[in-house]
Amino acid sequence: MNQLWAPWRMQFIEELRDKSSGCIFCELVQQTDQDRDRLILHRGTTCYVLMNRFPYNNGHLMIIPYQHTGKLSDLSGEENAEMMALAAKSVAIMEERIEAEGFNCGFNIGKVAGAGIADHVHLHVVPRWCGDTNFLPILGDTRSMPEYLANTYDRLVEGFNDMAKSMQESGGSR
């Protein structure tokens, strides 16, 4: 039997297991001077954009409201509007900066629906490329990531900084 070692997964397992530390999404935004280390690409008025530390594909982002809730129906109209606007802008940035050819966007609401963090609603935006799925996920239950998270962050953050400047000039979010 062959073994494929993925020790980075233990951090994910431990974070899910350790409920005493509170909500990871609420904790991540507390310190504003560590955005690169925490993979925060953009802070909006009601939501922020975070790279997934355990991605399905390179560039996998999450749009996360600051409000801590597990129910989509608890979000305000402003939160819903900003979440969708940030999703649209994220898609445009990834098309330009990492040449993504398609996207899977969606919510996993509740643990039984696959939400790893069920108590805090978040929208996944997963870039796709022709041929990005190969035999590894099918036969080996393994994903191949062609680029380090830090490199993808560097490629995307300039686009989010440009978006933030443009929004400030037009009186938009912070």
C-alpha positions as CSV (number, residue, x, y, z in Angstrom):
1,M,0.0,0.0,0.0
2,N,1.3,3.5,-0.9
3,Q,1.1,6.3,1.6
4,L,0.8,9.9,0.8
5,W,1.8,12.2,3.7
6,A,-0.1,15.4,4.1
7,P,1.0,16.6,7.6
8,W,-0.4,20.1,6.9
9,R,-3.9,18.6,7.3
10,M,-3.3,18.1,11.0
11,Q,-3.5,21.8,11.5
12,F,-7.0,21.8,9.9
13,I,-8.1,18.9,12.0
14,E,-6.9,20.5,15.2
15,E,-8.5,23.8,14.4
16,L,-11.8,22.1,13.9
17,R,-11.4,20.0,17.0
18,D,-10.4,23.0,19.2
19,K,-13.8,24.8,19.8
20,S,-12.5,26.4,23.0
21,S,-10.6,29.1,21.1
22,G,-13.7,30.6,19.6
23,C,-14.5,31.3,16.0
24,I,-11.4,31.4,13.7
25,F,-13.2,33.8,11.3
26,C,-13.9,36.3,14.1
27,E,-10.4,35.9,15.5
28,L,-8.6,36.4,12.2
29,V,-9.8,40.0,11.7
30,Q,-8.9,41.2,15.2
31,Q,-5.3,42.2,14.4
32,T,-5.1,44.5,11.3
33,D,-1.3,44.4,11.0
34,Q,-1.0,40.7,10.1
35,D,-3.2,40.5,7.0
36,R,-0.5,38.7,4.8
37,D,0.2,36.1,7.5
38,R,-3.5,35.5,8.0
39,L,-4.2,35.6,4.2
40,I,-6.7,38.5,4.4
41,L,-6.8,40.1,1.0
42,H,-9.4,42.8,1.6
43,R,-11.4,44.3,4.4
44,G,-14.7,45.7,3.4
45,T,-17.4,47.5,5.4
46,T,-19.4,44.4,6.4
47,C,-17.3,41.5,5.0
48,Y,-13.7,40.6,4.3
49,V,-11.9,38.4,1.7
50,L,-9.8,35.6,3.0
51,M,-7.7,33.0,1.1
52,N,-8.5,29.5,2.2
53,R,-5.5,28.0,4.1
54,F,-6.8,24.6,3.1
55,P,-7.9,25.2,-0.5
56,Y,-9.7,23.0,-3.0
57,N,-7.7,24.8,-5.7
58,N,-5.1,27.5,-5.9
59,G,-6.7,30.9,-5.3
60,H,-9.6,29.5,-3.3
61,L,-11.1,32.5,-1.5
62,M,-13.9,33.0,1.1
63,I,-16.0,36.1,1.5
64,I,-16.8,36.3,5.2
65,P,-19.2,38.7,7.0
66,Y,-17.9,40.3,10.2
67,Q,-21.1,39.3,11.8
68,H,-20.8,35.9,13.5
69,T,-23.8,33.8,12.4
70,G,-24.4,30.4,11.0
71,K,-27.6,31.4,9.2
72,L,-27.6,33.2,5.8
73,S,-31.0,34.6,6.8
74,D,-29.4,36.6,9.7
75,L,-27.4,38.7,7.3
76,S,-28.6,42.2,6.5
77,G,-29.3,43.5,3.0
78,E,-26.0,45.5,3.2
79,E,-24.0,42.4,4.2
80,N,-25.6,40.3,1.4
81,A,-25.0,43.0,-1.2
82,E,-21.4,43.5,-0.2
83,M,-20.8,39.7,-0.1
84,M,-22.0,39.4,-3.7
85,A,-20.2,42.5,-4.9
86,L,-16.9,41.2,-3.4
87,A,-17.5,37.8,-5.0
88,A,-17.9,39.5,-8.4
89,K,-14.8,41.6,-7.9
90,S,-12.9,38.6,-6.7
91,V,-13.8,36.7,-9.8
92,A,-12.6,39.7,-12.0
93,I,-9.3,39.9,-10.1
94,M,-8.6,36.2,-10.4
95,E,-9.4,36.3,-14.1
96,E,-6.8,39.0,-14.5
97,R,-4.1,38.1,-12.0
98,I,-4.1,34.3,-12.1
99,E,-5.9,33.8,-15.4
100,A,-8.7,31.6,-14.0
101,E,-11.0,30.3,-16.7
102,G,-14.1,29.5,-14.5
103,F,-15.3,29.5,-11.0
104,N,-17.3,27.5,-8.4
105,C,-19.0,29.8,-6.0
106,G,-21.2,28.7,-3.1
107,F,-22.2,28.3,0.5
108,N,-22.0,25.2,2.7
109,I,-24.7,26.0,5.3
110,G,-24.6,23.6,8.3
111,K,-22.2,20.7,9.2
112,V,-24.2,18.1,7.3
113,A,-23.9,20.3,4.1
114,G,-20.1,20.2,4.4
115,A,-19.4,23.4,6.3
116,G,-16.1,23.0,8.1
117,I,-16.9,26.1,10.2
118,A,-20.7,25.8,10.5
119,D,-21.2,28.6,13.0
120,H,-20.0,31.4,10.7
121,V,-21.5,31.8,7.2
122,H,-19.0,32.2,4.4
123,L,-19.1,32.2,0.6
124,H,-16.5,30.1,-1.3
125,V,-15.0,31.3,-4.6
126,V,-12.9,28.6,-6.2
127,P,-11.1,29.4,-9.4
128,R,-10.9,26.7,-12.1
129,W,-8.8,26.0,-15.2
130,C,-9.3,23.6,-18.0
131,G,-7.6,20.4,-17.0
132,D,-7.2,21.3,-13.3
133,T,-8.9,18.1,-12.3
134,N,-6.8,15.0,-12.9
135,F,-6.7,11.4,-11.6
136,L,-5.3,12.3,-8.1
137,P,-8.6,13.3,-6.5
138,I,-10.4,10.4,-8.1
139,L,-7.9,7.6,-7.4
140,G,-5.9,8.9,-4.5
141,D,-8.3,11.3,-2.7
142,T,-5.5,13.9,-3.2
143,R,-5.3,17.3,-4.6
144,S,-2.3,18.7,-6.4
145,M,-1.5,22.4,-5.6
146,P,0.8,23.9,-8.2
147,E,1.7,27.1,-6.2
148,Y,2.4,28.0,-2.6
149,L,-0.3,30.1,-0.8
150,A,2.1,33.0,-0.2
151,N,2.9,33.2,-4.0
152,T,-0.8,33.2,-4.8
153,Y,-1.4,35.8,-2.2
154,D,1.2,38.1,-3.7
155,R,-0.4,37.7,-7.2
156,L,-3.9,38.5,-5.9
157,V,-3.3,41.2,-3.2
158,E,-2.3,43.9,-5.7
159,G,-5.7,43.5,-7.5
160,F,-7.5,43.8,-4.1
161,N,-5.5,46.9,-3.2
162,D,-6.4,48.4,-6.6
163,M,-10.0,47.6,-5.9
164,A,-9.9,49.2,-2.5
165,K,-8.3,52.4,-3.8
166,S,-11.0,52.6,-6.5
167,M,-13.8,52.1,-4.0
168,Q,-12.3,54.8,-1.6
169,E,-12.1,57.3,-4.5
170,S,-15.7,56.6,-5.3
171,G,-16.8,56.7,-1.6
172,G,-17.3,52.9,-1.2
173,S,-16.2,50.5,1.5
174,R,-13.1,50.9,3.8
